[in-house]
Amino acid sequence: MGARLAAAGVGLAMLAAAQAEALSPPPTLGPGGCYDPTQSNADFEAYGPTDVNAQAGNNRMTVNENSAGTITVLKYPNPSLYNQIKYFTLSRDARGRVRTRFPNEGSFAGIRWTTRRGAGFAWLRNWRARQGWDSPDLPVPVTTYRAPRRLGLSVTTIDLAPPRSDAFVRELWIRRSRRSPVRHASVIYFANFNPVANHIPFLPITDWCSPGSDQHAAYDRPGRAIVSSWSGVDQATGSPSSVAVALGFDRPDSSHQVGEDAYDPAPGGSRGSDGYDQARTPPYRLGGGTEADGQTTAALTRALRFDRSRRAAARVVIAGGADATRALAALRRARQASFAAQLAAGRRDWHRFLARTRLPVSSSKRVMDVAKRSLISLRLARAPDTGAIVASANTQGPYGEDWIRDGAFLNRVLDLNGFRSWVTQHNRFYARVQTSPGNPSAVRPPGNWPMASYADGVDGAPIPWEIDETGLGIWTLYDHWTFLRGAGARAYLQGVYPAIVRSADFLTSCEDPTSGMQCTANEDDNPTPSQSLHGAETVYLGLRSAIAAAHAIGDRDPRVGRWQARLGRLRAAIDGLYDPSKRAYREGNSSGNAYNLDYGDGGWLLWPVRFRPYGDPRMRGERAAVESAMRAALKGPRGQYEGKALLGVAYAYGGPPSAARLRGTLAYMARTLTTPTGLFGESWTRLRSGRPLPVQDMPHVWEHALFYMAALRIDGSRPYSFARTDAFTRACRSGAAAPAACR
C-alpha cells in the first residue's frame, strides 16, 4: 500500500503543479531540463554547480557570492523566496571552476580608467582576487582585487546587509600605487536582476530555472537609481503579487544604462542596449538608456575622487520592496547612514546573537572558525516571519525550502544554544503545515509533512511525503519540550500534541504485516519507494518520542497502547536486520535509493535513535562499522553527510575524552571539505589533482549543524569568544582606507 501511495502521490504532485502552469508542465521540467526531480542522486550538482564562496544577509536580504565577488544569489524578502538575480551555471572544469550560461549573469563591479595613452576598462572579477571575511564573527565578505602590475590599481570590496533593513551595501576602496599611470577612474556597477514574486507548489523553479520575460526596468532620475520590477499573479496563492529591486550608489551617479539582456533577450522585449557590453567595449561609456522591458539589465557609473594618498571610495546599494516606491524608500534609508555606522550596527547585532552560544573546546583554529560559520549560516537561513529554516538559500540546487528532516537537527542546535522561542516558532510552523483536518491535502495522508515547504508553508518539493520525515517530525516536536521549563513547557506541548498524535497514529497503521517493518514509502528524498533501515529507525524514534510525549502530557487514551505495541514489533524487525558476521545492522530493502548511506543510517542508529545502550555489544559493533565506513568514504572519489556518522560515533564514544580519537577526522573535514571561507556543501567531489572540492549548496546548513554538534560532542563546549580585531578596523588604523570611509 505504501508504495502505491508514494507513486500515486508523486503523480498527483506533478499534476497539481502542471495545472498551475496552464495544464502543461514548464519546458524546463523533466529529463533534459534544468529541474528533473526523478534523477537518481541530485546531491552532486545535477541542477548545475553552486557557485558560492561567501554569504551576507540579515534574514530579509540574503546575498551569496562566488570567490571573485560576483553576486550569484540575491534572495528577497527572505532566504526562501525569491531569488532576484539572474545567474545560471552549467558545469565545472577539471579544476572546479564554474561555467555560466551567459557572460553577463550576476552582479559585479568594473573599473574604467584613463591614462595618457587613452581609456581602458576591466571587470574586477577578471583580476586576481582573494576573498575572506571581515571577521570570523560576521557574515561580511571582503574581496581584494589586484590589477595587472602596469596599472598599479587595487580594489577592496566589503559587503554587508545592514540589520533590520531591506538593503545590501557594497563598499569599494580603490588605491593607486605611486607609479600608477592612471589619471582618472570610475566605478561601473552592473546587475542582471530577475525580479520575481511568484512560486509554484511542488516545483521550486520560478526564480532560477524559468526566468520571466515580463520584467520592467527604469532609471529614476530623482532617486538616482535604476529600479527593476515585476508584477503579476502568484501561482501558488492565486493572489496579486509584485516586487522591485533598486540599484544606486551612495552619491549621484555620472551615467547610467537600462537595457535588455543582449545574451538572453525576451521575445518582444524593448531591445535596448545591454550596459554590460557598453561598459566593456570602447569607448567604455554607458549610453544613457532609461527604460526597458523583457529580460532587462542595469548599469551605473560613478566617478572616483582620489585623495592625496591616492585613495578613493564608493558604495553600491541594492534595496528591495514590494514595489518601486518602497524599494526606493529602502534605498534612501540605506544611503542615509555611513558604511562605518552600518558595519558597527551589524557587529552589535551579531554580537547579541553569538554571545549566548557555545563553541567547541578545540586547539584547531580551523575547527573553531568553521563552528562559528555554522552558527552564522544557521541564523542566516531563517525566515523570521514564520520561523521556517531553509536548507540553503541557493537555487542551484533549489534548496530554498524547509525540510523537517534537516529542521529537526537545526532545532537541536538552536535549543543547545538557548534559542527556545525560535524553536517554538519553528515547530508551530511544522504543526501548521502538517496534513490535518484543518490543512487537508489531496496528495498526502493526515499526519505527514511535505517533502519540503517554502517559508510561507506552501509545498515546495515534488515528493508528497516521506516516512522518515514523519518520524523525525515527531522527534523534534517532542525533543524541544525537554529543553523547556515551567508553564510555558506544558503550553507548548499541548499546542503541538495533536500533530504528534496524527503522526503516531499514521506510523502505527503504516506497517508491513509480513515483516513488522514500516510500510514501503518514499525515504530520504528518493522518488523510488523503499523499506530500509533509514525509514525503520526514524519511525522507531518517532513512535518512542510520541509515547514519551503522551506520558508527559498525561494522555491515557488506548491509542498510546497501540503505539507501544507497534514500537515493540518494529524493534523486533530492526533486530532482525542485525548481521552477527559483520557485527552491524543491514540496510534492509533500499533498492533504487541512491541517498541511503550505510554510515549515515548507522550513525543515526547510534544517535539520535540510540537503539540500544552504547555498552551493548551490538552497538559497539555498529559503532566500529560506522567509523570504519566513514573513514573509507573520506578516502573515496566523492562523498556526503559524513557528519551523520561522525556525530553518531561521537555520542557512542560518550564524548570527551573518549571521543578524542575523532579529532583528526573533525579537523580533516573542517580543513578539506569546506570552501576556503569555511563553508560546507551538501557533498564533495575529488578533483583530478586529488583535492576534495565542496559542492552543492554552500553553505548547506544541515551539514554545518552536524559538524557543529559533532565538534561539541568530541571536544566539549565553552562560551563563545570573539576575534579581537577585524579587517575594516585594521584598514582604517593603518591608513589603507580613506579617513572619510572610516567615519
N, C-alpha and C positions, 0 to 999 in steps of 0.2 A: 504493500500500500504506500509506504513512504517513497519508494522510487517513482511510482506513478504520480504522487502528489508533487514531487520535486520537478519532474519533467513537465508535467502539465503547468506547474507554476511558472517555469521559465517561459513557456509558450504564451501564457496569459500576460506575463510581464511585457514581452515583446509586442504583443498585440495592443496592449494598452498604450505603450509608447508610440506605436505606429499610428494609432488613432489620433494621438495628439499631434502628429505630423501629417494631418490631412489624409489619413488612411494609407500612407505609403512611407516605408522606412526611409530615413535620410540616406543619400548616396554614400555617406561616409561610414555607414554601419555595415558590419559583416566582413567576411573574408575579403582581403584586399583593401578594405577601408581603413581609416585611421583608428576606428574603435571596433574591435572584434572581441566580444565577450566570451566567445567559445574557444579561445586559444588555450592550449594545454597548460601553459605556465606563463603568465604575463608579468612576473616579478623581475624579469631581466630586460626591461625597456622595450617590450613588444609594441608599445604605443609611441615609441620614439624616445631618444635619450633625454634624461633630466639634466639640463644644463644649468646647474645651481651650485654655487660655492659659498654663498653668504646670504644672510637674510636680515631685513629690517622690518619693523612693524610695531603696531600699537593696538592690535585686535580689530581695528576698523580698516586701516590701510596696511596691507601686507605686501612687501616687495622682496622678491628673490632675484639674485644677480649671479651671473657667471663670473669666472675668475678674472675676466677683463672688465668687469664693472657694468656690462650690458644688463639692463633690466629685462629679465626673461619671463617674469610673472609679476602681475600687479593686481592683487585681489582687493576689491572694494564692493560692498561695505563691510565684509567680514572675511575671514580666511576661507570660508566655504564658497560664498557667492559674491562676486563673479570675477573672472579674470578679465581685466580691461586692457591688456596689452596683446598685441599680435606677435606671436613667436612660436614657430613650429619647427621642431627638429626632425631630422631624417635618420641619421646614423652617426656612428663614431668611426674614426680611422684606427689604425693599429696602435697609435699612441694614446687613444682615448679621447681625442679631440672631437668636438661635436660639429656636425654639418647641418645647416639650416636649409629650409626650402628656398628662401629668397634672401638676398643680402641686406635688405632694408627692414628686417624684422627686429622688434625690441625697441629699446630707448637708450640713447647714449649721446655722448658729447664729442665734439671735434674742435680743432683749433685752426683758425685762419691767421696767417701771418704775412707780413711784408718785410722784405729786405731790400737792399739797394738793387738787387737783381730782379725783383718783382715779387709776386704773391705766390703763396703756397697753402696747402691745406692737408690735414690728416685727421682721420677719426682716431680718438685716443686708443680705442681697442686694438689698433694696428701697431701701437708702440709696445715696447717691453713693459710688462705690468707685474706688480707684486701686490697681493691682497691679504689683508688680515683684519683685525678688529681694533677699534679704538681702545677697548679694554676687554678682558675675558668676562667681565660682568655686564656687558651691554650688547644689544643687537645693533651695533653701529659699525658697518663695514668701512674700512679705509683702503683705498686703492691708489697706488702710486705708479705713475707712468713716466717713462723717460724717452725723450725723442732721440733720434739719431744724433750722434755727438756733434755733428756740424751745425745743428740748430741751437744747441745749448738751452733747451727748454725742459722743464719737468712740471708735472701736474699731479696734485693730490686731491682726491675726492673723498669726502666724509659724508656718509648717508645716514639719515635719521628720519623716523616717523615720530614727530613730537607727541607726547602723551595727550590723550583726550582731544585729539584733533582728527580732521578728515584729510590730512596732508602728509606728504613725503617731501623732504627737503634734501637737496644735494649741494653741499658746499664744495666749491672748486678753488684751490690755491694754485697759482701759476707763478713760476720763478724762471727768470732768465739768468744764465751764467754771465760772468764778466765779459767773456769773449763772444757772446751770442750775437749773430748778425741780425737778429730780429729787432725791428724798429717799432712796429705796431702789431697788435694781435687782438683777435676777437674770439669769443666762445660761440660756437654754433651748437645749439641743442636740438636733437631730433627725437621724435616719438611717433611710433606707428601704433596708435591706440586702436582698440577693438571694443568700443563701448557696448555693453550688453547687460540687460537686466531680465533675462529670460532663461528658464531652465525646463527640462523635460523629465517627467517621472521615469525612473529606471535607467535613463541614459544620460550620463554626465558628459555631454559633448558640445553644448551650445557655445561655450566660452573659449574653445580652442580648436575643436575638430571641424566645426562648420561656421566659420566667421560670417557674420551677416553682411549684406550688401546695401543695407538701408540706413547707413550712418550719415551724420551731418557734422561738419566742422566749420567753424567760422572764427575769424580774428575779431576780438572785442577790443575796439580802439580805446574806450575809456578805461578798461581794465588792463590794457597792455598785455593781453593773454589770448591764447588760442583755446577754444572750447570745443571738444569733440563730444557728441551726444547720440543717444538712441532713445526712441520711444516706441511703444507698441503694446502688445498683449502678452503677458507671461503665460506660456503654455501649461505650466504646472498648476496655476491658480485660476486661469481664465480672467484675470483682472488686468486693468491698465497698469503699465509699468514703464519706468524711464530711469535714465542715469546720464550723468555728464562728468567729464574729466577736463579740468582746466590746467593749462601749462603756461608758466610765465617765469621770468626772472624776478629777483627781489627788487630790481630797479628797471626803469623803462628799457625796452629792447631797442636796437637800432635798425632791425629789419626783420621781416617775417615771410613765411610762405605756407599757405594752406593749399593742399593739392590732393590729387588722387594717387593711390598706390600705383607706381609705374610697373610693378612686377606681378601684382595680383589684382588687376583692376576689376571693378564690379561691372557687370552688364548694365549699360545705361547710366554709368557714372558721369560725373561732370568733366572728366578728362583734364583737370588742372594739373600743372607740372608737379612732380614729386620733389620736395625740398631735399631729399636725400641725394638725388642726382645733381641738383643745382649747387649744393654745398661742395661736392667732391670734384666737380669739373670746372675748368677755367671759365669765367674769372672768379669762381668760388664765392658767388654772391646769391642771396635769396631774392626771388623775383617780386615779392610783394603780393602774391595771391591772397585773397581774403576769405574765400568760401569754397567749399567742395562737398560733394555728396558721393555716396557709394563706399568703397574702401578708401579711407582718407588717411593722410599723413600730415604731420605738423612739424615746423622748424622755426626757431627763433635765433637771432644773433644779438649778442651784447658786446660792445667794445670794451676792452680792458684798459685800465689806467695803472701803470707800474709806478711804484713809489721809488724813492732814491736808492732803496736797497734791492731794486729790481723785482719787487713782489706785487702781485695783483690778486684780486679775489672776485668771485661771482657766486651767486646762489640761484639754483633752479628750484622751483616749487611746482609740485604736481598735487592737485587737490580734487576731491570728489564731492559729488552732491547728487540729489535726486533729479535735478535739472540744472540748466546753465546758470540761473540766478544763484542757486545755493552753492554750486561749485565755485563760482567767482567770489562769493562771500567767504568760503573756506580759504580760498587763495589769499584774499585780503587779510584775513586773520593771521595766516602763516607769515605773511610779509611784515606784519607789524612788530614781531619780536626778532631780535638778532639771533643768528645761529648759535652764538655762545649761550644766550639765555635759553634757547630751545634745548641745547645739549645738557645744560645744567638741570633743566626740568626733567629730562629723560633720565639722568643719573639719579635724581631723587626718587623718581617713580620706581626704577628698578631696584634701588637700594631698599625701599619699603617691601618689595616683593621678596627679594633674595635674603634679606636679613633674618627671616624666620625659618629658612630652610637648612638642610643638613648636607654636608659633604663627606666623602669617604676619607678615612684616616689613611692617606696614601703618601708615599715618598715620591711618587711619579707625578711630575708637573703635567704631563700629557693626560694622564688619567683624571687629574683634578680639572683641567681645562675642559675635557670632554664631558665630565659630570656637570660642570657649570652650564655648558652649552645645552645639555639635556634638559635642565630646568628651564632655561630661557626658551628653548624650542617648544616645550610643552605649553608654556604660557602663551606664546605667540599663536598657537594652533586653536585657541579657544575663541568661540563666538559668544561674547558676553550677554547678548540679548536672550539667548536660550540655554546657554551653558554647554552646547554641543562642542566637541573637540574633534577636529579633523585629523585624519591620518597624516596628511601633508597638505600644504597649501598649493602644491603643484597641480598642473593639468596634464602633464606628460610624465608618469601616468596620472590618470584622472582620479586623484585621491583626496579631493577637497570635500570629503564626506566623513561622517562619524560611524565607525564600525563598533558595535558594542563589544566585540571580541577585543579590540585594541583598548577601548574605553575602560574595560574592567581593570586592566593593568595601569592605565593612566590615572584612574581614580585612586589606586593604591599609592602611587607616588604622591598625589596631592594630599591624601589622608596622612601619609607618613610625615608630611611637612606642615600639617595643621590647617590646610585649606578646606575646612569642613563645609563651609557654606557653598563653595564651588562644587564639591562633590554632591551635596544635597540637590543643588540646582540641576546638575548633570543627570542624576538619577531620576529626578522628576521628569526631565525631558525624555528619558528612556521609558518611563512608565506611560507617558503620553503617547509615544509613537508605537508602542506595542499594540498588536491587533487585539481588540476588545469589543464588547458591545457598543461602547462609545466611539470606537475608532475601527470600524469594520474594514475588511479587505477582501477583495474578490480573489486574490492570489495567495493568501496566507491564512493558515488555521489560527484561531484565537490562541493567545499565549505566546506567540512568536514575534520576533523582531525582523525588520527589513535587513537584508544583507548589509546595507549602509543607508544612512539618511543624510540629506542635505541639512544645513543648520536650521532651516525652517521646519523640519520634520517630514518633508516630502521624501518618498522613496528615491534613493539616489544611485542604485546599482541594480543589475538585471536579475540576479537570483532572488526569488521572493522571500525565502527564509532558509536558515541553516541551523542544524540541530546543535552544533557546538556552541553557537552564539546564544541559543536558548538557555543552555546550561550555564554559560558564563554570565549571562544577564542576571539570572537568579543570584549567582555568587556575588556580583558587585552590589546588587540591591541590598543583600544581607550583610556583606562584609563591611560596608560603610557604617552600618549601625554599631558595629563593635568598636568604632572609634568615637562614638558619641556618648554623651553623658546627660543625665537629668531628664527633665520632662521633654526636652527637645528630641531626645533619642526615641522615646516612645511615640511621640507625634510623627516623627519621620517614618518609623517602621509601619505605623498604622496607615500612613499615606501610600506606601509602596507595596504593602502586603497583598492587596488584590492582584497586582501584577505578578507577584511571586506565586500566588495560588493558581492563576491561569496557566503559567508556565509549568508548574509542577504537575498539574492535572494532565496537561498535554504530554509531558515526558513519561508520565505513568502509563498512559494509554498507548504511546508510540513504542511498542515492544515487538520484537521478533519472537513469537511463541516457540519456535523450534530451537532457539539458542539462548534466549534470555537477554540477548544484546538489544540495543536500541534499534528501532526500525531503520531501514535503509533510507538515507536522506542526503541532501547536499551538506558537505562539510568543508570548512576552510576555503571558501570562495571558489570551489571547483564546480563546474557545471555538471560533472558526472557524479551521480549519487553513489555513495559508498557506505560501508558499515564497519568502521575501523576503530582502533583504539582511540583515535583522536576524538571521535564522537562519543565513545563509551565513557572515557574519563571525564569529559566535560558534563555529560548528563549525570554522571555519578556525583560530581562536585555540586551541580545544581540541585539535585534532589537532597543531598546531605545539607546544603545550605537552607533549603526550604523547610526541612524538618527542624533545623535549629531556629529558624525564624518563627515557626509555629510554636515552639516551646517558649521562646522569648515573649511572644505576644499572648500566650495562653489559649491558643486555638486547640480545642478538643474535638473538632469535627472528625467523623470517621475517615474523611479523605486523607488525613495525616497518617493514619494507619496504612492506607493503601500506598502512600508514598514510601513508607518504611518497608513494606513488603516488596515493593518494586526495587528499592535500593538493594535489598538482600539478594534478589535474583540477578541484578546487574553485577553485583560484587562477585557472585559465583561465576558469571560469564566472563568477567575480566580475569578472574583467577584462572579460568580455562585457557587464557592466552599465554600463560607463563610457560616458557620453554626451559626446562631444567638443564638441557645440554648447553644452552647459551647463557643461563642464569639471567634471563631478561624476558620481558614481555614482547610477544609478537604484535605486529601491526593489525592483524585481522584482515578483513576484506577491504583493501584500499585500492582495488583495481581501477586504473584510469585516473587516480587522484595524484596529480603532479606536485601538490603542495605538501603532502604529508611527509615529514622527515622523521626517521626513527629517533634521532637525538632530540628533536623538538617535542614529539609526543612523549618520549621517555622523560624528558626534562619536566614536562607538565605533570607527569605521574608522580615525580618527586615533589614538585611544588608548582602550582598551589593545591593540587589534589591531595598530595601526601597519602597515597593509597594505603600504606601500612606504616607502622613506626619505622624510623630510619635504622634502627638496630636489627630489624628483621632481615634474615639472610637474603630474602628475595629482593628487598630494597637495596641492600648493599650490592648485590649483583647488578641490579638495574643502574645504580649509580656508576659502577665501573663500566658498564656497557655504554651508557650515555657519554661519559667522559671520553672514552676511547673513540667513539664515533665522532664526537665533536672535534677532537684533535685531528683525526683523519680528514674530516671535512675542511678544516682550515688549511690543509696542505693541498687541497684539490684545485681544479681549474676554475671553479666558481662555487658560491655558497650563499646562504642566507639564514637569518634567525639563529645563529649560534648562541645568541643571548638567551634564548629559551633554555638551552642545555646548560649554559654557564650558571644561570640563576638557580635552576633546579639542583644542580650538583652542589652549588654553594650552600643551599639550605640543607642538603643531605649530609654535608660535612659538619653542619652545626655552626657555621660561621667562624669568626676568628677565635683562636689561632689555627684551628684545624684546616680551615679553607685557604691557608696561606699558600698552599701548593698551586692555587689557581691564579696567583698574582701575575705570573708570567703571561698566561693567556689573556688576562684582563688588559695588561699593558700592551700586548701584541694587537689586540682589537682596537684599542684607542689610538695606537700609533699607525697601524697599517690599513685598517678597514674604514677609515674616515677620510674626508677631504682634508687638504692642508689646513683648513679653517676649523676642523673638528666636527664635521657633520657626517652622521651615518646615513647611508642609503638603506633601502629595504634589502638589497642584495649586494654582492660584489662579484667581480669577474677578474680573472688573472690575464694581464696583457702579455703579449709575446715576450716582453722583456722580463717577465716573471713577477712584475709588481702588481699586487691586487689594486683594483680600482673600484671605489664605491659607486653603485649605480642604482637608479630607480628611487626618485622622490626624496632627495636630500633637502632638508632634514626629515627623515622618517621618524615620526615622534614615538611610535611604539618601540622601534629598535633602540632609540635613546633611553626610553623608560626601562627596558630590560637591562641595558648596560648599567644604568644608574643604580637600580636595585641590586644588581649583582655586585657592583662595586661596594655598596654599603654592607652587603652581607659578607663579602670577602675580607674587607679591611676594617669594618666597623665605621661608625659615623661620628662626626663632630660638628659644632656650629659653623655656619658659613663664614668665610673670611674673604675680604675684598682686596683686589690689587691696590697697591699704594699709589700708582700713577697711571696715566693714560696718554695715548698718542697726541691728543689735542693739547693737553696741558704742556707736554714736553715741547711740542712745536711752538707754542706761544712763548714759553720761557726761553727757548733757545734763539728766538728771532726768525725761525723758519717761516712763521706765519706773520702777516702784516698786523700791526697792533689793532687796526680797526676791525679785523676779523676776529679778534680775541675778546672783544667787549660785548 
